[in-house]
Amino acid sequence: MEVVKNIGIIANDASGEVFQLRNTSSLNGYNVSKVWMKSSADELVRTNYPLSEIVDDRQSILNDQSIELVIVSQPITNELDLVSEMLAAGKQVRVI
């Protein structure tokens, strides 16, 4: 039985590497569960991750106990604070 880990994506805008991934919500045993973007790109998120929930704030990803990995894409103000919060919440973090 394949174990699927949930991912949360936090991005500053839609030009980042995170949107160069395959057009799917499932990536090699990972499920892109929630996406938050500072800029409005809902249509792009729906196209790339059709089964993912678009959330209004980063706290939705932080507080979701089912999310194990958070991908932070593009420079975000207070990025180190964000990474610290995610790590303190028990999440794995990848900055791309």
Summary of the structure (lengths in Angstrom):
residues: 96
radius of gyration: 12.2
end to end distance: 29.7
largest distance: 39.8
contacts: 264
relative contact order: 0.25
helix: 26%
strand: 31%
